[in-house]
């Protein structure tokens, strides 16, 4: 399921990230804006919070982590 991005293991809060569906430990990442209706109505989508997605390279399951 690779999309030509860097595929590797990641650690979140000191623990190795493992896919909850297939138990693989290889992921690629992407960033997603967490759009809200209010911000979209005011054309301020860019100001919404961001989430980092870790996409399992084996099964495609997406694990979401919000920025703190």
Order of alpha helices (4+ residues) and beta strands (2+ residues): beta-beta-beta-alpha-beta-beta
